[in-house]
Amino acid sequence: MRKSKNKKLAKAKADKYFSEYIRLRDADSNGITTCCTCGARDHWRQMDAGHFITRDRLATRYHEQNCHAQCRLCNRFQGGHQYKHAKHVEDTYGREVPDEILELSQQTTKWNQTDFELHAERYREAAADIRSCKGL
């Protein structure tokens, strides 16, 4: 694992690889994903990894059930459609999961540079695995 120069860079690297992992996870074998809130379809590289609970909440920032492929319009310009995203989480994982994620998001979490570096490495490897399995 390569060390980042500082905590901010380590966090950015973890975000990059987590986003790539989520978008690849949600893509089909042709690399096409479906927006979890509006149903738009596009190549995984053209989509965002949208969070049901904003990534400002560190406890759920890298929570895989909190994040799904989302079109850029919904995620960036229409506020993420939190209600629709919650419905997607409920339909995908179960009725209680949105509340569990919301509760988890309220926890105070502090991570250091090493924590972010570990997340970056984990999701870099996971994205590479998906890429090779799906041939993307």
Buried (B, 14 or more C-beta within 10 A) or exposed (E): EEEBEEBEBBBBBBBBBBBBBBBBBBBEEEBBBBBBBBEBBBEBEBBBBBBBBBBEBBBBBBBBBBBBBBBBBBBEEBEBBBEBBBBBBBEEBEEEBBEBBBEBBEEEEEBEBEBBBBBBBBBBEBBBEBBEEBEB
